[in-house]
Amino acid sequence: MKNRLFFFTDYQRVSSNGSSPVTSVPVPNAAFRSGDLSALCTAGFDAAGSCLNANQQIRFPGTTTLVPFNRVPAAQISPISQKFLALWPTATTPGSVPGTNLLSFNKPFNGTISRINPRIDYTLSKSDRIFGVYHRQWGQAVSFSNLTIGPEGESLSRSKANALAIGWTHVFTSTMLNDFRFGYMHRIGDRGNFGQGFTSPSDFGIQGVPDCLSSVPDTAEGKKCGTPGVSVSGFQGFSTG
């Protein structure tokens, strides 16, 4: 076997941990959180609480009834909205748009990738050489949304990749040879929604949204499919992945 069989392998592991800055994210200020939207009326109110600019007047949904002084009574705030408000981070830096404060924070991330790469070369004879090489890579990463670094905004992604190659070189004559190669690669991965495994639409009181498939990883068999996406004009909303 001397000078005929050669083999090699290695193992690599790369870990990454850090954070990236998120700056000037608009979130509701204390007044807007309590239902006090009076700042939207820049024209001022009359004695009855009606905004002097009709376009800046708040009305109860589905009606023409005015909300006096644009202050929504606490009893009129949707329980669903209240649950999202509890999740929305607070900030103290005033924004340029009425009702907003600006949130800045460092968004953390971490991940690991492992690799192994064994290879074998074998000389069958002066005319024949074969080799085989196998590559395997696997890892996972944790990231967060641009609004919250709590479990409601956490996303886990994973990946697995396998690659195989074999070859056979045969010399027929001093001027002719055949080099045969075969390769195969397979990759699979998943990226979870923000809050996957922790929250679901029903946790916020949202009905009618079906569960995800029970086969989706980290969802408590389809019951915890993640924080639902919510978009509110003028504010940073909750995104989905």
C-alpha positions in Angstrom: 0.0 0.0 0.0 3.0 2.3 0.3 2.8 5.4 -2.0 -0.6 4.1 -3.3 -3.2 5.3 -0.7 -3.5 8.9 0.4 -6.1 10.4 2.6 -6.9 13.7 4.1 -9.6 15.3 6.3 -10.2 18.5 8.2 -12.8 20.0 10.4 -13.6 23.7 10.6 -16.0 25.6 12.9 -16.7 29.3 12.5 -18.6 31.1 15.2 -19.9 34.7 14.8 -21.3 36.9 17.5 -22.0 40.6 17.3 -24.6 43.3 16.8 -25.6 45.8 14.2 -27.0 49.3 15.0 -30.7 50.1 14.3 -31.3 53.8 14.5 -34.3 56.2 14.5 -37.0 53.6 14.3 -40.4 55.4 14.8 -42.5 53.9 17.6 -45.7 55.4 19.3 -45.0 57.8 22.1 -46.8 57.7 25.5 -49.7 59.8 24.4 -50.5 57.8 21.3 -50.2 54.6 23.4 -52.9 55.8 25.7 -55.2 56.8 22.9 -54.4 60.6 23.0 -54.1 61.5 19.3 -54.7 65.2 19.8 -51.2 66.0 18.3 -52.7 65.1 14.9 -54.8 68.2 15.0 -52.3 71.0 14.4 -55.0 73.5 13.7 -56.4 73.4 17.3 -59.8 72.5 18.7 -63.0 74.4 19.4 -64.7 74.3 22.7 -66.6 71.2 21.8 -63.4 69.3 21.0 -63.8 69.4 17.2 -60.6 70.0 15.2 -60.6 73.2 13.2 -59.2 71.3 10.3 -61.7 68.6 9.4 -59.0 66.5 7.7 -57.2 66.2 11.1 -60.3 65.1 13.0 -60.5 61.5 14.3 -63.8 59.7 14.0 -65.1 56.5 15.5 -64.5 53.7 12.9 -67.5 53.2 10.6 -69.3 56.3 11.8 -69.2 60.1 11.3 -69.1 60.6 15.1 -66.3 62.8 16.2 -63.8 61.7 18.8 -63.6 64.8 21.1 -60.2 66.4 21.1 -59.0 63.3 19.2 -58.7 61.4 22.5 -59.8 57.8 22.1 -61.4 56.5 25.4 -59.4 53.5 26.8 -62.5 51.3 26.6 -62.5 51.9 22.8 -59.0 50.7 22.2 -59.1 47.2 20.7 -57.8 44.4 23.0 -55.7 43.2 20.0 -54.1 46.6 19.7 -53.4 46.7 23.4 -51.5 43.4 23.1 -49.4 44.7 20.2 -48.8 48.0 22.1 -47.4 46.0 25.0 -45.0 44.4 22.6 -44.0 47.7 20.9 -40.7 49.0 22.5 -40.7 52.4 24.1 -38.4 55.3 23.4 -37.8 58.8 24.7 -36.3 60.7 21.7 -39.0 62.8 20.1 -39.7 62.2 16.4 -40.5 64.8 13.8 -43.9 63.2 13.1 -46.7 63.7 15.7 -47.1 60.8 18.0 -43.7 59.3 17.4 -40.5 58.7 19.4 -37.4 57.4 17.8 -35.9 54.1 19.0 -32.3 53.2 18.6 -30.6 49.9 19.7 -28.0 47.3 18.9 -29.6 44.3 17.2 -27.6 41.2 18.2 -26.8 38.2 16.0 -25.0 34.9 16.4 -24.3 31.8 14.4 -22.1 28.8 13.9 -21.0 26.9 10.8 -19.2 23.6 10.9 -17.5 21.9 7.9 -15.8 18.6 7.3 -13.9 17.6 4.1 -12.4 14.1 3.9 -10.7 12.9 0.7 -9.1 9.6 -0.4 -6.9 9.1 -3.4 -5.9 5.5 -4.4 -3.6 4.3 -7.2 -4.9 1.1 -8.5 -2.1 0.6 -11.0 0.1 2.6 -13.3 -2.9 3.1 -15.5 -5.6 3.7 -13.0 -6.2 6.2 -10.2 -9.4 6.8 -8.3 -10.4 9.4 -5.7 -13.4 10.3 -3.6 -14.1 13.5 -1.7 -17.0 14.4 0.6 -18.0 17.8 1.9 -20.5 18.4 4.7 -21.5 21.7 6.1 -24.1 22.5 8.8 -25.0 25.4 11.0 -27.5 27.7 12.5 -28.0 31.4 13.1 -30.2 33.6 15.3 -31.3 37.0 14.2 -33.9 39.6 15.3 -36.4 41.9 13.7 -35.8 45.7 13.5 -38.3 46.3 16.2 -37.7 44.0 19.1 -34.9 41.7 20.4 -37.3 39.8 22.6 -38.5 36.3 21.8 -41.3 37.7 19.7 -38.8 39.1 17.3 -36.3 36.2 17.2 -35.7 34.1 14.1 -33.7 30.9 13.9 -32.3 29.6 10.6 -30.5 26.4 9.9 -28.9 24.8 7.0 -27.3 21.4 6.0 -25.3 20.8 2.8 -23.7 17.6 1.5 -21.5 17.3 -1.6 -19.9 14.1 -3.0 -17.5 13.7 -5.9 -15.7 10.6 -7.2 -13.3 10.2 -10.1 -11.5 7.6 -12.1 -8.6 8.3 -14.4 -7.5 5.5 -16.8 -4.6 5.7 -19.1 -5.1 3.8 -22.3 -1.9 4.8 -24.1 0.8 7.4 -23.9 -1.5 9.8 -25.9 -4.9 8.8 -24.7 -6.6 8.8 -21.3 -10.1 9.0 -19.9 -11.0 11.1 -16.9 -14.4 10.2 -15.4 -16.1 12.4 -12.7 -19.3 12.2 -10.9 -20.7 14.7 -8.4 -23.8 15.0 -6.3 -24.9 17.9 -4.0 -27.9 18.3 -1.7 -28.7 21.3 0.4 -31.6 21.8 2.8 -32.4 24.7 5.1 -35.1 26.5 6.9 -35.6 30.0 8.2 -38.1 30.6 10.9 -40.6 33.4 11.1 -40.0 36.0 13.8 -41.3 34.7 17.1 -41.7 31.2 15.7 -42.0 28.7 18.5 -43.1 31.4 20.9 -46.1 33.3 19.6 -49.1 32.9 17.3 -51.9 35.1 16.0 -54.3 33.7 18.6 -52.0 35.0 21.4 -52.9 38.5 20.2 -56.6 37.7 19.9 -56.5 37.4 16.2 -59.0 34.8 15.0 -59.4 33.0 11.7 -55.7 32.6 10.9 -55.0 28.8 10.4 -52.1 27.1 12.1 -49.1 26.3 10.0 -48.2 22.8 9.1 -47.3 20.6 12.1 -44.2 19.5 10.1 -42.7 23.0 10.2 -39.8 22.9 12.8 -40.0 24.7 16.1 -43.7 25.5 15.9 -45.1 23.3 18.7 -46.7 21.1 16.0 -48.1 24.1 14.1 -49.5 26.0 17.1 -46.7 28.6 17.5 -46.0 29.9 14.0 -44.7 33.3 14.9 -45.6 36.9 15.5 -48.2 38.1 12.9 -47.1 40.9 10.7 -48.7 44.3 11.4 -48.2 47.5 9.5 -49.2 50.9 10.9 -48.7 54.0 8.8 -45.9 56.2 10.1 -44.5 53.6 12.5 -42.2 50.6 12.3 -44.4 47.6 12.2 -43.9 43.9 12.9 -42.4 42.1 9.9 -42.6 38.4 9.0 -40.0 36.2 7.4 
